[in-house]
Amino acid sequence: MAVIAPFRGLTYNVDRLGDISRLVAPPYDVISEEEQEEYYQTDPYNIIRLILGKTKIGDSDWDNRYTRAADLFQRWESEDAFIRDEFPSMYLTSLTYDPEDGRGPRVRWGVIVVVKIEEEDSGVILPHERTFSAHREDRLKLMRTCNAQFSQIFSLFEDPHGDLLHTFEGISQTPPHFSFPFMDGTGHEMWIVQEPEILEKAARVMAEKRIFIADGHHRYETSRNYRNIMRARYGKRPHNRSYEYVVMYLTSMDDPGLTILPSHRLVKRCPDFDLDIFMGKVKRWFDITTIPSGKGDGALRKSLEEQGRATSAIGFHHHGLAQDYLLTLKPETRDQMGDDLAPPLRELDVLVLSRFILQSALGFTRADLDNEEIFHYQSDFPRAMAVVDSGDCQMAFLLNPTRIEQVKEVAGSGLIMPRKSTYFYPKILTGLVFNKIVPNETIEFPTS
């Protein structure tokens, strides 16, 4: 099954550069233009300059944000901004956060390793969401110019007894290599683990498991494309060359610190929208409950969560209306979603929304649903409401989060969810550790 291994990671030289919280950043694909500028201004060595460099007027094939990232990466290495571990290592991490859901702070544990890249139909590493070619091409350009993996792929595995984490119990009682609060209120710790017996035991635990990609589908497909390019240049042998692996953050599906947030759909503009006509259509599939608007999100949010325990429920908030609406799927209606959908997909609220409301009631095409000029996404309920109230978007469809059991069933069945079906929170910071790919190096286990 899954093949995991230690690697000689690169970490920031904090003795030289100082506070690591000023050097790291979230994954590139959740950073807005305004946030990009903020990270640029935070520190001249912030990882943003490598993962999401600025474009410039006059960029060319030989001078662009990818080539500038490669030049900067090489210069930072020469300046001793990074330290490369002398021995193969795994990296134990803890992430403390409060999702403000009423249950209080929690801790999510994870281990950063390299994982053998699998073929698409292997059944070992399973995606659950669609990818898009433009994003894959973007990440491939960065990987080819820098020959490095800067961001970990966030992945899950089934471990009801906590076997992997138990392997590192002694390590977590020692002082961490890094310990710092990030600007978003999360707390981070990381331990560098080099004891051969621990590394070997961790690999044995994972050898019987499948891996589910939670976040980073584009980066995983990019790593396979990069591997194929490197194979054509350097060969397939030995089988453990460095480019045969990709860096991943692994956490258990059973970790009590694992949180999935919803990905609410915001519609920028829906031409010729008429509320009465819309409600006349959706009442074929949904029971409709009206909820007074303008009193915060509490009533709608509470009703959405309560009804969502039994069936698919969707909140509807429109700019300027005095009331909100809760749309609860009627019994036996799910079978009308379309014969092209397998049963696990019909259970997803995002597809209930897509098929019945966005396509059938509002007339959007499937191509429209992927158009980010029409649809925006927001995981925070109050912010989604506020964007509509401000007039920046015309309407919002509020969702309950996809459950981890649904992710497991969809991915395990070889099926794919629509994009933005899940939002695993918090994201993994980029810059804790990254993987420099040296083509002639191999991934080796130290001997115990």
N, C-alpha and C positions, 0 to 999 in steps of 0.2 A: 504494500500500500504506500503510504506517504514516506518519502525519504527526506529526513531533515538532518542538518549538520551544522557544526560551528563554523565560524569564518573569522578572518582577521579584519575586524571592523575598524573604520575610521571614526574617531570622536574628536570633538573640539578640544583644543589645548586651553583649558580654562585658566591654567596658571599664567598663560600669556595674554589671553583675551578677556578674562574676567567673567562676569555673570553670564551663565549659559542661557538664562531666561531671555536675554536680549539677542541671542543668536539663533534661536529656533523659531519655527513658524508652523501654522497648520498646513495640511496638504494643499497643493497648488489649486485644486479644483473647487475649493470653498472660499478662496480669497478674492474679494472684490477689488476693483481698481483703487478705491480709496484705501483699503487695507494694505494693498501692495505698496502704496506710497508710504504708509505708516511704518511698515516693516523696513522699507528702504532707509527711512530716517532713524530707526531705532539704533542701528549699529552698522558700521561699514562691512562687518563680516557676517551679517545676518544671512541665513540660508536662502532667503528670498531671491538673492542675486543669482543663485544657481538654479533653483526650481522654477522661477517665474520672473525671468529677466524682462526688462522693459524693451519694447520695440522702439525703433528710431526711424525718422524719415531718412530715406536713402539706404535702408537695409538691403543687403545683397546676398548672394549665395555664399560669399566668403566673409561677410561681416554682418552678423545678425545676432539675435539674442542667444542662440545656441552656441555659436562660435565664441561669443563673448563669455558665456558661462564656462566653456572649456578652458579658455585662456585664464579666467579668474580662478578656476579650480586648481589649475597647475601652479599659478602664482601663489595661492594660499598654501598649497603643499610645500612649496620652496621656502615660504616664510615660517614654516612650522606652526601654522594655524591649526593643524590637525595632528593627532597622534594615531598611528596605526598599531593595533595590538600585535605584539610579537608572536603570540600563540593563538591558535583557533579558539574562539570564544562563543558562548551564547550570552544573551543579555536579558536578564530578568528585570521586569518593570512593574511598578505599581502606579496607579493613577487614581487620585482621590478627587471626588467631585460631588456636587449636589445638583441633581436635575430639577430641583424645586417642584417635585410632584407630590410633596406631602410626606414622603417616606424618609426624608433626611439624607445626609451624606452617605456615600458608599465608596468602596474601593474595587477597582477592576485590575486583575493581575494578567500579565501577558509575558511571553517570551519571544525575543527577536532572534531568528535563526535564518539560515538559508535553506531553501526547499528545492528539491530536484524538479525541474520543469517537466510537466507531463504533456503527452499528446492530447488533443482535444477530446477524444473519445475514450480516454483511459478509465474514467470513473473514479479517479483518485482525487483530483482537484476540481471542485464543482463550482461553476459560476451560478448566479441566480438572476442577474440583470443584463439587459441589452447593452451593447457598446456601439460607439459611432466612430467611423473611420477617421474623421478629422482629429479627434482626441488621440487615437492610436498613433497617427502620423506625427502629431506634436511631441508625444513622449518618446517616440522612436528617434526623432531627430536629436533630442537632448541626450538620450542614452548613447547614440552612436558617436556624438562629438565628444562627450565627457568620459565614456567607458566607465560609467558608475551608476549605481542605483541609490538615489538619494532618499527615496521615500519607501517605507515598508508597505506591503500589501496587508491590509487588515483581514485576517482569516480566522475561522472558527473550526472547532472540532468537538466531537461528542466525548465527554469525559465525566460521567455522572459521579465517579468516586474521587475525582480530583487527583488522578495518578501523576499527571505531569507536574502539577504544582507541588505535590508532596516531594518530588525529586529535589526541589530547590529549597526545602524548608530550612535547612541549616544556613543557607546563603542569606535568606531574607532576615536572619537575626543579626547579621553583621552590618557595619556602616556601608551605605550605598556609595557608588562612584559619583553619582549626581543626585542632588536633592534640592528641589527648588519649586517655588510657586510660579505659575504662568499668569499672564495679564488677564486671562479670562476667568480666574478664580480657581482653576484646577491645580492640584499638587502632583508633582512628579518625582519618582525615584527610579534609579537604574543601577543594577549590579552587574559587573563584568564577571562572568563565570568561566573559569578555565580548568577546573578539576576534571581530569579525564573520566573518572568513574561516574561523575554526575552527567557529563555530556553523553556518555555511552548509554546510560540508563534512560535519559530523556529521548534519545533516538529510538530505543527499543519500545518505549511507551507509544510513540507516534507511529511506529512501523505497522501497527494493526488498524490505523485509523484513516478515514477520509477527511479531506480538508474542504471547507465551504468558504468561498470568497465572500466576505461581507462588504468590503469597500476597497476599490482598486482594480476593478475588472479591466479597465483600459491598460493599466500598468502591467497586469499579468499577461494579457495578450501581446503587449509590446515586448515583454521579456522573451516570449516564445519566438516572436519575429526576429528579435535581436540575436537570439541563440542560433536561429537558422542561418542568419547572415554570417555569424562567426564560424559556424560549422563549415560553410562553403569556403571560408578563407583559411581556417586552421585545422579543420577535420573534426571527426566525431570521437576520435580516440586520443587519450584515454577518456573513459566515460564520465570521469569526475572533473573535467576541466571547469574552471570558474564560471564560464558563461553558460554552463548547463544548469545553473542554479539561480534562484531569485530570492531576494531578502523579504521575509514575511514577519509580521507580528501575529502570534498565535494566542488565542484566548479560548477558554472553554465555553461552549454553549450553556453550560450549567453554572457558570460563574455568577454569583448573586450580584456582582457589580456590572453585569452586562445590561445596557439600556438601549432600546430601539425607540426612536421618536417618530412621529408621523411625518409625512411630507405633504403638507397641505397644498392644494392647487389654487393658484391665483390667476384669474383671467384678466389680461390687460384691457382688452376691449372685445365685446361681442356685438357686432353690428345688428341693428334692428331687434334687439332683445325686447320682448314683451312679457312681463311677469305673468299675466293671466294665461297667455298661450303656453308659456313654459310650465306653469303648474298644472294646466290641463293635460299636458303630455306626461309629466312625471307621475301623476296620480295613478296611471296605469300600473306602475311597478312599485310605488312607494306609498306608505301611509305618511301623511303630512301633518306635522305638529307645528303650530306657530308659537314663537317665544319672543317676548318684548325685547327690542333692541335698545341700544344706548345706555345700558346699565352694566357695562363691562361684559366680559366673556363668560362669567360664572355659570349662568343658567344654561346657556347653549352647550357649554363644555361639559357640564355635569350630565345633562340629558344624553349627549353624544356618547359619553363613556358608559352610562348605564345601559342604553339600548344596544351598544356595540358588544356587550357581553353575550348576547343571544343571537344576533344576526348582523348584517351589514347596515350601518347607520352613517349618514353623511349630513354634516351641517352646511347650511347655505346662508351666506351673508352678502348682501348687495348694498352698494353705495346709496345712501340717502333714504333707505327704507326704514320704517318705524318698527319693523319686526324682522326677526330671523326665522329660519325654518329648519326643522329636523326632518330628514327624509329617511324613513325606516323601511327596508326592503320587505315586501310582502312575502308570505310563505308561497312556495312553489314557483316563485318568479325567477329564481336563479337559473332554472333550466332554459330560459328564453335568451340567455346571453350569447348563444351562438354555438353551433356544433363544432367549430374549430377550436374551442377551448377545452382543454382537459379538465377533469373535476377539480384538481388542486388549484388551478388558476381561477375557476369560477368562485372560489371561496374568498378571493382577494378583494378588499374594498376598493382598491385602485382600479380594478377592472370592472367592478360594478359601476363605479363612477364613469369610467371611460365609455363602456358600451351603452348604458341606458341614458346617462345624462349628457355627457359631452358630445357623443356622436349622434344618438337617436333623437334627443330632445333639442339640443342646441345646433346640431348640424355640422360640427367640426369633423374634418377628415382625420384619418390616422396620421397622415403627414403633418397636419396642423398640430397634433398632440406633441410632436417633437420640435415644434417651432418655439424657441425661447423668446421670440418677439411677441408671441401671443400668451404663452404660459410661463408663469414664474412659480417658484417653489419656496416654501417657508416652513420650517419645522416648529417654530414658536407660535402657539395659538394667539396670544395677545398681539404679537407683531403682525400676524396675518390679518387680523381684524383691523388693526390700525392702518395698514397699507390701503385697505379698501375705504376706510373712513376718510383718509386723506385725499382720495380720488386718484391715487397713482395706479390703482387697479379698479376695475369695475365691480368684480365679484370674487368671492372666495368660496371654495368647497373644502370644508374642514373634515379631517379624517381621524380615525383611531390608528395607532401604529400597527404595522404588520407584526404578527407574533412570530417568535423564533421557531415555533413548531411549523409554521407555514413556510418559512425560509427553508427549513430542513426538508419538508415534503416536496416542495417545488424543485429545489436543486437536486435532491436525491432521485427524482423522477426524470431528470434530464431536461427539465422545462426551464423557461426563462420568463421572469417577470418584466413588466414595463419598467422603463427607467424611472429613477427616483421613487421606487416602491418602499425603500427602507432608508432610514437615517440612523446609523449606529453612532451613539453619542457617549462620550466625547470622541472626536477624531484623534488619531495618533499624531503627535508632533513630529515634524520633519526636522532632522538635525541632531537627534539624540545619538544616532549611529548610522553610518551608511557604508555601502559595499563598493569598494574599488575593484573593477574587473581587470585583472591582468591575464591576457589570453593564455599564456603558457603556464600559469599557476594552476594547481589542482586543489580541490577541496579535500582535506585530510582530517581524520580523527586522530587526536594525540593518543598514544598508547599508555594504558594505565599500568 
